[in-house]
């Protein structure tokens, strides 16, 4: 039975757009955005597992989708999605202390 090649990324809400804006927009735009971007990058670098870090970096910085990342890493899109969800949850849990 052939593997399913289509997979939809169901996490496409406002939080995902906000993360992309923080990471990808011009860092000189606003001091608060710079601070948040530094914090977020430190969290990614220091608090995520190597797999989560790689997937988050490919998804947000290289603008790859879940299927492309799965093919590149040799894992299923479902495994990519699960690792990304765990990484995001960990990032949000840490970031909430900086944002309060």
N, C-alpha and C positions, 0 to 999 in steps of 0.2 A: 504494500500500500504506500503510495507516494506521500511525502510529507506536505502538509498544508503550507503554502507559500504566502498566503495573505494573513495579515494580523493587524488589528486596529489598536492604536494606542488610545485607551479610554481616558487617560489622564491628560486631557487637553483643556483644563479649566483655567480660570484666572490666575491661580497660583503659579501654574506652569508658565504663563505669559510673563508674569512679574519676574520670575527667576531669569528667564531669557533676557528681559530688558535690563536687569541689573548686571548680568554677565556680559552682554554683547554691546550695549550702547556706549557712547563716548564717556569715558570716566571723568572728563573735565566738566561735565554738565552740572554737577551738584555735589557739595561736600558730603551730604548725608548718603548719597548713592555710592560715593567712593568708600566711605567707611563700611557700609553694608556689603559692598563688593569684596573688600579686603577680608571682612569677617567670614563671608560665605566661602571664599577661596581657601581660607585657613581651615575652616570646618571640613571642606572637601579633602584637602591635603592631609589633615591630621586625624580625622575622626572616622573616615569611611574605610571599609576593607579595600584591598587592591582591586578586586573585581568591581565593586560599587563605584570606586573612583574612576576606573577606566570607562565604565558605561556612562556615568554622569558627564564626564569630560567629552566623550564622543557625541552624546545626545545634545548637550547644551553648547559646547564650543565648536564642534564640527558640524552641527545641524544634521546629524544622521538620524534616520528613523529606526525604530525597533527592529524591523526585519533586516535592514542593512547591518546593524550592529551584531545581530545574531549570526548572520552569515560570516561576518568578519571574525568573530570570536569562536565560531564553530559550536554555538549553542542555540537552543530553540528561542523563538521570540518570546515565549512564555517565561523562560528562565531570565531573559533580559528584563522583561517587565517586572518580574518579581524582585530581582536584584535592585532595579531602579526604584521600585516602591519602598523597599527597605531602606535604601540610601536616602531617599527624600524624607522619609519619616524620621530618620536619625538626624538629618540636617535641620528639620523643622523643630525637633525637640531641643536641639542645642541653640538654634537661632532665637527661639522665644525668650530666652534669658537675656539676650542682647537687645531685643526689641521692646521689652516691657519698660 
